[in-house]
Amino acid sequence: MISSPSTASSLSAEEATAKLFDQSALTTLAERLVEAARRAGADAADAVAVRGISQGVEVRDGRVEESERSEGDDVGLRVLVGKRQAVVSTNDVGGGDGVARLAERAVAMARVAPDDDYVGLADPSLLTREFPDLDLLDPHVPTTGELERRACEAEAAALAVKGVAKSGGASASTGIGGMVLVTSTGFHGAYLRSSQSISVTAISGEGTSMERDYDFTAAPHAADLVSPESVGRSAGERTVARANPRKVETCKVPVVFDPRVSGSLVGHLVGAINGASIARKTSFLKDRLGEQLFARNIRIIDDPLRRRGLRSQSFDAEGVRVKKLALIDEGVLTTWLLDCATARELKLTTTGHAHRGVSSSPSPGSYNLHLEAGEPTPAELTSDIRQGFYVTDLIGSGVNGVTGDYSRGASGFWIENGEITYPVSEVTIAGHLLDIFKSMVPANDLSFRYGVNAPTVRIEGLTLGGR
């Protein structure tokens, strides 16, 4: 990504916006790179061109502390010579023979690369020919003044909560990101996705008794954002609720995960079923395909085609068609997440989960994930817990993807006789992911706010490490 000053001074607002949304020059550049690679001796090639535009404002105590804007177009070329592959990237091919030089360099690198039996472009029969409108681009690009207003309103709402001592800062941002993909097998595809966000951090107490918490909202369209006032008020209320936390004794209790953190459990599953981990045999689930891992009412969905989704797109990084997929259906693990290379290695077919940057070859990844809601309300989920722990924040990344061992720092609230009572900090929660999956019970409060969404979730018998 390269930073550059805005050119809006010489263009009207409408013309500047239209220029940001126009990917025709990037498409032409990608086509030229693929053609140049073939002329230089590549057996096959694909090119990606990635557009990134971002603008952000940070405020503290009602005053702007930082305002940044960046724009950049990066391109990457992957070439294949026999079973050998190379990837090159640049943000400046310039004029003249820059395209030809980049292609020649890539082919020369491929010729001396080691053989890899699994490299190659996607089979043409798997390429998408339909590009549904997922409504990912907000036609209105916020001005710096609008971003400043959103951040200030969020901060003011947080400071207005009784018990909030000061602001930890607030921010608002907007951006446009997109990709053009052209392959030598005839695929041409492009998408653009806008992003907007508001976040705020509030602080309560003073000295060694200070506590902080936050809230944020993010969406492609401004209309789908939670209001700045609601974000700020939530951050303030969360912060005040954490005041004067207590320590608890080490014990084994039911643990309830707030929706803000319950999606992390879905993330651990998805990391373990990534095709790259399965091919390397570094996942604790490597032999569990088709097995019952969860209760029969559990479904975990990956949906790249969700309208206005934070991670939606109509094709993957190899041009393969994408579709809504149940990773867990009636509690059963149904699939790995595969790109073409990992699929070939595992003697399977890609699931359309290839992701790629300009300087790397494709690798598997997820899109919009969610754990489907259950039937009980959050209150019903905790009503029979005599003693337990309600998690609102997780710290660190103590999860072993090879063994499935789970241990994370946490803070939240103590549950006593079915009621959430006093705040708790400086504890760890530990168990094994297979046991966590098996005992998972979701509530009915699913909402779509993040890239990975889950309702309130109850897990039985985790070890709470305290004093």
C-alpha positions as a printed Julia matrix, in Angstrom:
467×3 Matrix{Float64}:
   0.0     0.0     0.0
   1.32    3.45   -0.84
   0.07    6.69    0.6
  -0.78    9.57   -1.64
  -2.51   12.91   -1.31
  -6.13   13.12   -2.42
  -6.72   14.34   -5.97
 -10.21   15.56   -5.07
  -9.04   19.18   -5.26
  -9.03   19.02   -9.07
 -12.21   16.94   -9.35
 -15.77   17.41   -8.19
 -16.91   15.14   -5.35
 -18.94   13.05   -7.8
 -16.03   12.71  -10.22
 -13.63   11.78   -7.42
 -16.0     9.09   -6.13
 -16.56    7.7    -9.63
 -12.79    7.47  -10.08
 -12.42    5.5    -6.84
 -15.11    3.05   -7.95
 -13.71    2.57  -11.48
 -11.63   -0.62  -11.75
 -11.3    -0.63  -15.55
  -7.65    0.46  -15.47
  -6.82   -2.29  -12.96
  -8.6    -4.87  -15.1
  -6.63   -3.77  -18.16
  -3.38   -3.95  -16.2
  -4.14   -7.49  -14.97
  -4.94   -8.6   -18.52
  -1.67   -7.16  -19.8
   0.3    -8.95  -17.07
  -1.23  -12.32  -17.92
  -0.61  -11.81  -21.64
   2.99  -10.74  -20.97
   3.57  -13.81  -18.8
   2.41  -16.12  -21.57
   4.68  -14.34  -24.07
   7.59  -14.71  -21.63
   7.13  -18.49  -21.55
   4.65  -19.21  -18.74
   2.39  -22.22  -19.24
  -0.32  -20.52  -17.17
  -0.7   -17.32  -15.17
  -3.1   -15.24  -13.14
  -2.94  -11.64  -11.98
  -4.6    -9.85   -9.09
  -4.92   -6.12   -8.69
  -5.98   -4.91   -5.25
  -7.35   -1.45   -4.52
  -7.11   -0.07   -1.0
  -8.41    3.32    0.11
  -8.78    4.28    3.76
  -9.48    7.36    5.8
  -9.65    7.56    9.57
 -10.06   10.11   12.34
  -9.11    9.67   16.0
 -10.38   12.03   18.68
  -9.81   12.43   22.4
 -11.67   14.84   24.66
 -13.55   16.24   21.69
 -10.43   17.18   19.74
  -8.9    15.51   16.71
  -5.64   13.76   17.57
  -4.97   12.15   14.22
  -6.44   12.16   10.72
  -5.03    9.92    8.01
  -5.85    9.02    4.44
  -4.14    6.51    2.17
  -4.73    5.26   -1.35
  -2.93    2.54   -3.22
  -3.23    0.01   -6.0
  -1.07   -3.11   -5.79
  -0.71   -5.86   -8.37
   0.5    -9.41   -8.15
   1.38  -11.91  -10.87
   1.53  -15.68  -10.41
   3.13  -17.73  -13.18
   3.42  -21.48  -13.66
   6.09  -23.23  -15.69
   5.37  -26.94  -15.59
   4.99  -27.81  -11.9
   6.91  -24.76  -10.8
   5.4   -21.54   -9.52
   6.5   -17.99   -8.71
   4.71  -14.88   -7.48
   5.84  -11.28   -7.9
   4.15   -8.05   -6.88
   4.56   -4.31   -7.22
   2.7    -1.07   -6.7
   4.32    0.59   -9.68
   4.63   -1.07  -13.06
   4.83    2.39  -14.59
   4.78    2.94  -18.29
   6.93    1.58  -21.06
   8.04   -2.0   -20.69
   7.33   -2.32  -16.92
   4.71   -5.0   -17.47
   6.98   -7.07  -19.68
   9.89   -6.81  -17.24
   7.72   -7.94  -14.32
   6.43  -10.92  -16.3
   9.91  -11.92  -17.45
  11.18  -11.73  -13.88
   8.32  -13.94  -12.64
   8.94  -16.58  -15.33
  12.68  -16.6   -14.6
  11.93  -17.16  -10.9
   9.51  -19.99  -11.68
  12.05  -21.81  -13.82
  14.42  -22.17  -10.87
  11.72  -22.88   -8.25
  11.31  -26.43   -6.9
   8.65  -28.7    -8.37
   5.31  -28.75   -6.6
   2.82  -31.41   -7.68
  -0.15  -29.46   -6.31
   0.23  -26.02   -7.91
  -1.97  -24.91  -10.77
  -4.9   -22.74  -11.74
  -8.46  -23.78  -11.0
 -10.13  -26.16  -13.42
 -12.17  -24.0   -15.84
 -15.31  -25.99  -15.0
 -15.14  -24.66  -11.43
 -14.92  -20.98  -12.38
 -17.91  -18.78  -11.67
 -19.82  -17.25  -14.55
 -22.34  -15.4   -12.39
 -21.62  -12.37  -10.25
 -24.61  -11.64   -8.0
 -25.06   -8.11   -6.66
 -24.26   -8.4    -2.94
 -24.75   -4.65   -2.31
 -21.28   -4.23   -0.83
 -20.54   -0.68   -1.96
 -22.0     2.35   -0.21
 -22.22    5.04   -2.9
 -21.7     7.79   -0.31
 -18.11    8.24    0.83
 -18.06   10.09    4.18
 -16.08   13.3     4.42
 -13.46   13.91    7.07
 -15.98   16.14    8.8
 -18.56   13.35    8.93
 -16.03   10.95   10.42
 -15.02   13.54   12.99
 -18.66   14.05   13.98
 -19.26   10.3    14.41
 -16.19    9.9    16.62
 -17.03   12.94   18.75
 -20.65   11.85   19.24
 -19.54    8.36   20.32
 -17.0     9.77   22.78
 -19.49   12.25   24.22
 -22.04    9.48   24.81
 -19.43    7.38   26.63
 -18.37   10.3    28.85
 -22.02   11.0    29.69
 -22.36    7.61   31.43
 -22.2     8.07   35.2
 -18.99    6.6    36.55
 -16.89    7.09   33.41
 -13.83    9.1    34.45
 -12.27    9.82   31.07
 -12.04    8.86   27.45
  -9.62    6.33   26.06
 -10.22    7.81   22.62
 -12.72    7.34   19.84
 -12.29    6.76   16.13
 -14.28    6.61   12.93
 -13.03    5.28    9.63
 -14.09    4.53    6.09
 -12.48    2.6     3.29
 -12.88    0.9    -0.04
 -11.21   -2.38   -0.84
 -11.5    -4.55   -3.89
  -9.86   -7.04   -6.16
  -9.56   -7.72   -9.86
  -8.64  -11.27  -10.93
  -7.69  -12.32  -14.44
  -6.48  -15.81  -15.36
  -5.01  -17.32  -18.51
  -7.93  -19.78  -18.51
 -10.31  -16.96  -19.36
 -11.64  -15.77  -16.0
 -12.26  -12.04  -15.5
 -13.8   -10.9   -12.23
 -13.83   -7.85   -9.99
 -15.5    -6.61   -6.84
 -15.38   -3.58   -4.56
 -16.46   -3.45   -0.94
 -16.78   -0.37    1.24
 -16.15   -0.44    4.98
 -17.13    1.95    7.74
 -16.59    1.75   11.48
 -16.93    3.61   14.76
 -15.18    2.66   17.99
 -14.71    4.17   21.45
 -12.89    3.26   24.66
 -13.98    4.51   28.08
 -12.11    4.51   31.42
 -13.5     4.41   34.95
 -11.78    4.8    38.31
  -8.28    6.13   38.85
  -4.79    4.98   39.71
  -4.46    1.23   40.17
  -8.25    0.81   40.26
  -8.8     2.04   36.7
 -10.87   -0.14   34.37
 -11.45    0.23   30.66
 -13.77   -1.26   28.08
 -14.85   -0.51   24.56
 -17.46   -1.02   21.89
 -17.47   -0.68   18.13
 -19.61   -1.1    15.06
 -18.57   -1.95   11.5
 -20.44   -2.48    8.23
 -20.04   -1.87    4.49
 -22.92    0.64    4.52
 -23.26    3.58    6.91
 -26.98    2.81    7.24
 -26.13   -0.52    8.9
 -23.88    0.98   11.57
 -25.06    1.19   15.16
 -25.48    4.87   16.01
 -22.45    6.66   17.51
 -24.48    7.42   20.64
 -25.35    3.74   21.15
 -21.72    2.68   20.67
 -20.5     5.26   23.16
 -23.17    4.51   25.73
 -22.45    0.77   25.51
 -18.71    1.36   25.97
 -19.37    3.54   29.02
 -21.8     1.1    30.62
 -19.46   -1.84   30.03
 -16.62    0.08   31.64
 -18.58    1.1    34.73
 -19.84   -2.47   35.19
 -16.23   -3.68   35.46
 -15.4    -1.43   38.42
 -13.91   -3.07   41.54
 -13.41   -6.59   40.14
 -12.82   -9.48   42.53
 -10.66  -12.57   42.4
 -12.16  -16.06   42.62
 -10.86  -19.43   43.72
  -9.77  -22.04   41.19
 -12.77  -24.22   40.37
 -14.55  -26.17   37.65
 -17.8   -24.44   36.61
 -20.13  -23.78   33.68
 -18.84  -20.87   31.58
 -21.11  -18.62   29.54
 -19.58  -16.65   26.64
 -20.97  -13.21   25.8
 -21.72  -12.74   22.05
 -18.76  -10.4    21.81
 -16.4   -13.33   22.51
 -18.42  -16.47   21.67
 -17.47  -16.18   18.0
 -13.89  -17.0    18.99
 -14.98  -20.62   19.57
 -16.19  -20.76   15.96
 -12.85  -19.29   14.91
 -10.96  -22.11   16.66
 -13.03  -24.69   14.78
 -12.4   -23.0    11.44
  -8.65  -22.8    12.09
  -8.63  -26.53   12.77
 -10.48  -27.44    9.54
  -8.36  -25.24    7.29
  -7.1   -27.43    4.45
  -3.52  -26.27    4.91
  -3.5   -27.58    8.51
  -5.15  -30.83    7.44
  -2.6   -31.38    4.64
   0.27  -30.72    7.07
  -1.41  -32.99    9.67
  -1.12  -30.24   12.26
  -4.78  -30.15   13.32
  -6.4   -32.03   16.19
  -9.37  -32.58   13.85
  -7.35  -34.15   11.01
  -9.1   -37.53   11.37
 -12.55  -36.24   12.37
 -14.24  -35.49    9.03
 -17.8   -36.84    9.1
 -17.82  -37.22   12.89
 -20.35  -35.88   15.39
 -18.44  -33.11   17.18
 -21.37  -31.08   18.51
 -24.92  -31.69   19.68
 -27.38  -32.41   16.87
 -28.97  -28.96   17.04
 -25.69  -27.21   16.17
 -25.1   -25.71   12.72
 -22.13  -23.5    11.8
 -22.43  -21.69    8.49
 -19.99  -19.94    6.17
 -21.84  -17.6     3.82
 -19.79  -15.61    1.28
 -22.98  -14.46   -0.47
 -24.62  -12.62    2.42
 -25.88   -9.24    1.22
 -23.9    -6.42    2.82
 -21.72   -8.92    4.66
 -18.41   -7.74    6.05
 -16.54  -10.52    4.2
 -18.85  -11.19    1.27
 -17.63  -11.71   -2.29
 -18.94  -13.47   -5.36
 -15.82  -15.51   -6.25
 -12.71  -16.7    -4.47
  -9.1   -15.75   -5.17
  -8.83  -18.39   -7.9
 -12.07  -17.4    -9.63
 -13.95  -20.41   -8.25
 -17.66  -20.02   -7.55
 -18.52  -19.63   -3.88
 -21.63  -20.75   -2.01
 -23.22  -20.86    1.41
 -21.89  -23.93    3.2
 -22.72  -25.68    6.48
 -19.35  -26.55    8.02
 -21.16  -28.23   10.91
 -24.58  -29.69   10.11
 -26.62  -31.41   12.82
 -23.41  -31.43   14.86
 -21.39  -33.26   12.17
 -18.17  -31.93   10.62
 -19.0   -31.93    6.9
 -15.99  -30.43    5.13
 -12.53  -28.91    5.17
 -11.91  -25.38    3.88
  -9.99  -25.88    0.64
  -8.33  -23.98   -2.16
  -7.18  -25.78   -5.3
  -3.7   -26.71   -4.09
  -4.77  -28.16   -0.74
  -7.66  -29.94   -2.45
  -5.26  -31.62   -4.88
  -3.0   -32.65   -2.03
  -5.94  -34.19   -0.16
  -7.4   -35.71   -3.37
 -10.56  -33.6    -3.0
 -12.2   -30.69   -4.84
 -11.76  -27.08   -3.81
 -14.59  -25.64   -1.71
 -14.04  -22.15   -3.14
 -12.24  -20.81   -0.08
  -9.05  -19.48   -1.7
  -7.79  -16.15   -0.38
  -4.77  -14.3    -1.67
  -2.71  -11.17   -1.36
  -0.71   -9.74   -4.23
   2.58  -11.17   -2.94
   1.43  -14.68   -2.06
  -0.1   -17.73   -3.67
  -3.68  -18.71   -2.72
  -4.42  -20.3     0.65
  -7.69  -21.37    2.3
  -9.74  -19.04    4.49
 -13.33  -18.38    5.57
 -15.9   -15.7     4.75
 -18.93  -14.68    6.88
 -19.18  -17.25    9.67
 -21.98  -17.77   12.15
 -23.21  -20.26   14.72
 -26.97  -20.61   14.34
 -29.1   -19.5    17.28
 -30.57  -21.97   19.74
 -33.9   -21.87   21.57
 -33.17  -20.7    25.16
 -32.86  -17.03   26.02
 -29.58  -15.87   27.58
 -31.36  -15.66   30.94
 -32.6   -19.23   30.6
 -29.08  -20.32   29.7
 -27.79  -19.15   33.1
 -30.89  -19.73   35.25
 -29.83  -23.11   36.7
 -26.17  -22.23   37.28
 -25.46  -22.22   41.02
 -21.92  -20.94   40.49
 -20.37  -20.07   37.16
 -18.53  -17.51   35.08
 -19.81  -15.12   32.4
 -16.98  -14.17   30.0
 -16.95  -10.74   28.36
 -13.27  -10.47   27.4
 -10.57  -12.94   26.38
  -6.84  -12.26   26.56
  -3.98  -13.98   24.76
  -4.07  -16.84   22.29
  -3.37  -19.95   24.34
  -5.04  -22.42   22.0
  -3.02  -25.33   20.61
  -4.35  -26.23   17.17
  -2.35  -29.45   17.1
  -3.63  -30.91   20.38
  -6.88  -28.96   20.86
  -5.86  -27.78   24.33
  -7.6   -24.52   25.26
  -6.39  -21.96   27.83
  -7.06  -18.24   27.75
  -6.95  -15.31   30.09
 -10.38  -13.86   30.75
 -12.46  -11.31   32.6
 -16.19  -11.03   33.09
 -18.74  -11.58   35.86
 -19.49  -14.21   38.46
 -22.77  -16.11   38.15
 -24.46  -17.06   41.4
 -27.84  -18.8    41.68
 -28.6   -17.98   38.05
 -27.83  -14.26   38.34
 -24.88  -12.28   36.99
 -23.36  -10.62   40.06
 -19.95   -8.98   40.59
 -17.1    -8.4    38.09
 -14.18  -10.82   37.98
 -10.72  -10.29   36.48
  -7.35  -12.02   36.15
  -8.55  -15.58   35.65
  -7.89  -18.23   33.05
 -10.38  -20.64   31.51
  -9.08  -23.99   30.33
 -10.32  -27.2    28.77
 -10.13  -29.13   25.51
 -11.84  -27.97   22.33
 -13.44  -31.37   21.69
 -15.12  -31.18   25.11
 -16.05  -27.54   24.5
 -17.66  -28.37   21.16
 -19.53  -31.35   22.62
 -21.15  -29.35   25.44
 -21.89  -26.13   23.52
 -25.41  -24.73   24.0
 -26.28  -21.54   22.04
 -28.91  -18.99   23.11
 -31.42  -17.29   20.8
 -29.74  -13.86   20.63
 -27.71  -14.18   17.41
 -27.06  -10.89   15.62
 -24.77  -10.13   12.68
 -22.25   -7.51   13.8
 -18.86   -9.07   13.06
 -17.1   -11.26   10.51
 -17.67  -14.2    12.88
 -21.0   -14.13   14.73
 -22.41  -16.31   17.48
 -25.08  -15.93   20.13
 -24.5   -16.26   23.86
 -23.01  -19.73   24.4
 -22.84  -21.99   27.47
 -20.03  -24.51   27.97
 -19.97  -27.05   30.77
 -17.13  -27.95   33.1
 -14.31  -25.61   32.17
 -11.53  -25.08   34.68
 -11.41  -21.54   36.03
  -7.92  -20.68   37.22
  -8.04  -18.07   39.97
  -6.15  -17.35   43.16
